[in-house]
Amino acid sequence: MFSLTEWLKAVFCCCVTGCDTRCSTSDTPYKYFMTVSPLDGKLYVSDYQTLRILRVKTMGPVRDLTRNYEVVAGNGDQCVPGDPHQCGDGRPATQAKLYYPKGQTRFLHGIL
């Protein structure tokens, strides 16, 4: 069984450093912002360094921490003021450009 800190370390190591197994939680230069959905009880993590919002698939024991999440918002590109495509408004959330996502809210009807 892995702790949330170990899971975040695994996500950081693979998303940011290319699965460098030598990295540690002290290598994480930023904080994660988290919320639990009142709709499904899932944990959502705002990873503002990679410009994405992640959903933890299961909080129970897992074999591979690096596969225990899915991207629910953000394509990894930064949204800049004046973006001619409005950073992806009107498109699926996974195609949106985000500007350092931090706080987040989940509503009962499933909107992030």
Secondary structure, DSSP 8 states (H G I E B T S, - for coil): ---HHHHHHHHHHHHHHSS-TT--GGG--S--EEEE-TTT--EEEEETTTTEEEEES-SS--S-GGGSEEEEE--S-B--TT-TTGGGTTS-GGG--BSS-------TTS--
